[in-house]
Amino acid sequence: MTAESAESSGGDRIRNLITLQGDAALMTRIPSELRVEIDKEFTRYTRKRSAAELLTSASLFEEAWPIARDAYKAARATADRIAETGLLPMPKSLSTLAEAADRTIAEVEGSQRAVDRRTIHAMLTPTEAIDPLCRKFTTTSFDVQLRRFMRVGVLLAFAAVLAFQFIPRMSAAASASYNDNFVPRYVLDGDRKTSWFLPDRAEGWIDILASRPINLHRVMIANGVNGPLDRGAKDIEIVAFRNQTIINSAKGTMPTPVANPKFSEVALEAQDIDRVRINVKSFYGSGGGFSDIKLE
C-alpha cells in the first residue's frame, strides 16, 4: 500500500467513526476489559481538564498546574490504550505536541519555567488532539454523548457560579508606578516576566485587595524583573488589614534580582482580612518592585 492510499484509508476510517453506526461497530471490536480501561482513563482526563480550566480562568495557576499535568498524563494513557487496539491511527501532530508538553513538565519541575496561563495551555493543547478520538471509544450512542455533554456543561456552569461567589478576586493598587509598562496589576498575572516597579529611588507600597475576607497564612513574593536586572525590592514590611485596622505584620528581606526569580515566603497569620500592604523600605539598584505576589 502506498503512503497516499494508507492516508486515504486512515481518513476513511476516521470518517466512518463520525456516524453512530461506525461508533457501534467500533465498540464491538474492542475487548470489554480494554474498553473499561479506556473509559476509566478518559473519565479521569475529562474531570482533571475541567478542574484545571476552571482554576485557570480564576488565575489560580499554581493550583491549576498539577491538575492540568495529570489531565495531560491521563489523556496520554487513554491514547496508549487506543493505540493498543490498532483500530485508529493517532493524529500526526500528537507526537510533536506531546514532546512540547513533556519539555514543559521538565522545565517547571526543574524551576526553569514559571507556572502561568501559557504553561497550563501547553499542558492541555495535546489533549485537544486526543479528545475527539477518545470519545469514539467511550460512547455507544448519540444519546449517551448528549447526556455526557449536558452533564459536564451543567457542572461547569455550576462550578463557575460557585467560583464567582466564593473564590476571592484579587486586585492591586500602589503608591506610584515607574511608568505604564510596570503597573500594579502585573503582580497578579502569574507571569514572572512582568513586574510592577516604583519610581527611581523611591520608597512606596503596593496593596493586594481581596473581594471578600480571607484567612492569611503566608505571603509569597517574587522580586521584580527587568532587562538590566538593576531594580528590585530589598527590605520589606507586610501589613494585613481588616477594613482599616491592622491585624498583623511581618518583615522580610528579598533576594537580589535575577532573570527567573523564585518565590520568597513570608509567614503571616491573619484572619478575615481584606487587604495586604507590602511596604518597600529599601531596594536594589535604581528602585523597588515585584513580579508576582500570592496570598495563601
C-alpha positions in Angstrom: 0.0 0.0 0.0 1.3 3.4 -0.9 1.6 6.3 1.6 -1.2 8.1 -0.3 -3.6 5.1 -0.2 -2.7 4.5 3.5 -3.5 8.1 4.3 -6.8 7.8 2.4 -7.6 4.6 4.2 -7.0 6.3 7.5 -9.2 9.2 6.5 -12.0 6.8 5.5 -11.8 5.1 8.9 -12.0 8.4 10.7 -15.0 9.5 8.6 -16.7 6.2 9.3 -16.4 6.9 13.0 -18.4 10.1 12.7 -21.6 8.1 12.2 -23.4 6.3 15.0 -23.2 3.1 13.1 -19.4 3.5 12.9 -19.3 4.1 16.7 -21.3 0.9 17.4 -19.2 -1.2 15.1 -16.0 0.1 16.6 -17.2 -0.6 20.2 -18.0 -4.3 19.3 -14.4 -4.8 18.1 -12.8 -3.7 21.4 -12.3 -6.3 24.2 -14.6 -5.4 27.2 -11.6 -5.3 29.6 -9.7 -2.8 27.4 -12.9 -0.7 26.9 -13.2 -0.4 30.7 -9.6 0.8 31.0 -10.1 3.3 28.2 -13.3 4.7 29.7 -11.6 4.9 33.2 -8.6 6.9 31.9 -10.8 9.1 29.7 -13.1 9.9 32.7 -10.1 10.9 34.8 -8.9 13.1 32.0 -12.2 15.0 31.5 -12.6 15.6 35.2 -9.0 16.9 35.6 -9.2 19.0 32.5 -12.4 20.7 33.6 -11.0 21.4 37.0 -7.7 22.8 35.5 -9.7 25.1 33.1 -11.8 26.4 36.0 -8.8 27.2 38.2 -7.0 28.8 35.2 -10.0 31.0 34.4 -9.7 32.3 38.1 -6.0 32.9 37.5 -5.1 30.3 40.1 -2.2 29.0 38.0 -0.2 27.2 40.8 -3.3 25.3 41.8 -4.2 24.5 38.2 -0.7 23.3 37.2 -0.7 19.8 38.9 -4.3 19.1 37.8 -3.5 20.1 34.2 -0.4 17.9 34.2 -2.5 15.0 35.5 -5.1 15.7 32.7 -2.4 15.5 30.1 -1.0 12.2 31.5 -4.5 10.7 31.6 -5.1 11.7 28.0 -1.8 10.1 27.0 -2.7 7.0 28.9 -6.0 6.9 27.0 -4.2 7.4 23.7 -1.9 4.5 24.5 -4.8 2.2 25.3 -6.4 3.2 22.0 -3.2 2.5 20.1 -3.2 -1.0 21.5 -6.5 -1.7 19.6 -4.9 -0.9 16.2 -8.3 0.4 15.1 -7.5 4.0 14.7 -4.3 5.9 13.8 -3.1 8.6 16.2 -3.0 12.2 14.9 0.3 13.1 13.2 0.5 16.2 15.4 0.3 14.3 18.6 3.9 13.3 18.8 5.1 16.9 18.4 2.6 18.3 20.9 3.4 15.6 23.4 7.2 16.4 23.2 6.4 20.0 23.8 4.3 19.2 26.8 7.0 16.8 28.3 9.5 19.6 27.9 7.2 22.0 29.8 6.9 19.5 32.7 10.6 19.1 32.9 11.2 22.9 32.8 8.6 23.6 35.5 9.8 20.8 37.8 13.4 22.0 37.2 12.4 25.5 38.2 13.4 26.7 34.7 9.9 27.9 33.8 7.2 29.8 35.8 3.7 28.5 36.0 1.3 30.8 34.2 -1.6 30.7 31.7 0.8 29.7 28.8 2.2 26.8 30.9 -1.3 25.5 31.5 -2.2 25.9 27.9 0.9 23.9 26.9 -0.3 21.0 29.0 -3.9 21.0 27.7 -3.1 21.5 24.0 -2.0 17.9 23.3 -5.3 16.7 24.8 -7.3 18.6 22.2 -5.8 16.2 19.5 -6.6 13.1 21.6 -10.1 14.1 22.9 -12.2 13.5 19.7 -10.7 10.1 19.2 -11.2 9.1 22.8 -14.8 9.9 22.7 -15.4 7.4 19.9 -14.1 4.6 22.2 -16.1 5.7 25.3 -19.7 6.0 24.0 -22.1 3.8 22.0 -24.9 6.2 21.1 -25.7 9.8 20.4 -28.0 9.9 23.5 -25.1 8.9 25.7 -22.9 11.6 24.2 -25.6 14.2 24.6 -26.2 13.3 28.2 -22.5 13.5 29.0 -22.2 16.8 27.2 -25.2 18.3 29.1 -23.9 16.9 32.5 -20.5 18.3 32.0 -22.0 21.7 30.9 -24.2 21.9 33.9 -21.4 21.0 36.3 -19.1 23.6 34.7 -21.7 26.3 34.8 -22.5 25.5 38.5 -18.7 25.4 39.3 -18.3 28.8 37.6 -21.1 30.3 39.7 -19.5 28.9 42.9 -16.1 30.2 41.8 -17.5 33.6 41.1 -19.2 33.8 44.5 -16.7 32.1 46.8 -13.3 32.4 45.3 -11.9 35.8 46.3 -10.9 38.0 43.4 -7.7 39.9 43.9 -6.8 43.4 42.6 -3.8 45.6 43.2 -3.1 49.3 43.8 0.1 51.1 44.6 1.5 54.4 45.9 3.1 55.0 42.5 4.5 53.3 39.4 7.7 53.8 37.4 5.6 54.1 34.1 2.7 52.4 32.3 4.9 49.4 31.5 5.3 48.5 35.2 1.8 48.8 36.8 0.4 47.1 39.9 -1.8 44.5 38.1 1.3 42.7 36.8 2.0 41.3 40.3 -1.2 39.2 39.9 -1.0 38.0 36.3 1.0 34.8 37.2 3.8 35.8 34.8 7.2 36.5 36.5 8.4 38.2 33.3 6.2 41.2 34.0 6.7 43.5 37.0 5.5 46.5 38.9 8.2 49.0 39.8 8.3 52.1 41.9 9.8 55.4 40.5 13.6 55.8 40.8 15.0 55.7 44.3 11.6 56.0 46.0 10.1 54.1 48.9 6.5 53.1 48.5 3.9 50.4 48.8 1.6 48.0 46.9 -1.8 46.8 48.2 -3.4 43.5 47.3 -7.1 43.8 47.9 -9.5 40.8 48.3 -13.1 41.0 47.1 -14.1 39.1 50.2 -12.4 38.5 53.6 -9.7 35.8 53.5 -7.6 33.9 56.1 -3.9 34.5 55.5 -1.0 32.2 56.5 1.8 33.4 54.3 2.7 35.8 51.5 4.6 34.5 48.5 6.6 37.2 46.7 8.9 37.1 43.6 11.2 40.1 43.2 11.0 42.4 40.2 12.4 41.6 36.8 13.7 44.0 34.1 16.2 43.7 31.3 19.3 45.0 33.2 18.3 43.4 36.5 19.1 46.8 38.2 15.8 47.0 40.2 14.2 45.1 42.9 12.8 45.3 46.5 15.2 44.6 49.3 13.8 45.2 52.8 10.0 44.9 53.0 7.3 45.2 55.6 4.0 43.3 55.1 0.9 44.6 56.9 -2.5 42.7 56.9 -5.7 44.8 57.4 -9.3 44.2 58.2 -11.1 47.3 57.0 -8.7 50.0 58.2 -7.5 48.0 61.3 -4.0 46.4 61.3 -4.4 42.7 62.2 -0.7 41.6 61.9 2.6 42.5 60.3 5.9 40.9 59.4 9.2 42.0 57.9 11.5 40.3 55.3 14.4 40.7 53.0 14.2 39.9 49.3 17.0 38.2 47.4 18.9 40.1 44.7 17.1 40.4 41.3 17.6 37.5 38.9 16.1 36.8 35.4 13.9 34.0 36.7 13.0 34.8 40.3 11.7 32.2 42.7 9.1 32.9 45.3 10.2 34.1 48.8 7.9 33.1 51.6 7.0 35.4 54.5 4.9 33.8 57.2 2.0 36.0 58.3 -1.1 34.7 60.2 -4.2 36.9 59.9 -7.9 36.0 59.9 -10.7 37.7 58.0 -8.6 40.3 56.3 -9.4 42.2 53.1 -6.1 43.9 52.3 -2.4 43.3 52.4 0.1 46.1 52.0 3.7 45.5 51.2 5.9 48.4 52.0 9.2 48.7 50.1 11.6 50.1 52.7 14.8 49.7 50.6 15.8 48.4 47.2 18.5 47.1 44.9 19.8 49.3 42.2 17.5 52.1 41.0 14.3 51.2 42.7 12.0 48.6 44.2 9.2 46.4 42.8 7.8 42.9 42.4 7.0 40.5 39.6 4.4 38.3 41.4 2.6 38.2 44.7 0.3 35.4 46.1 -1.7 35.4 49.3 -2.0 31.9 50.8 
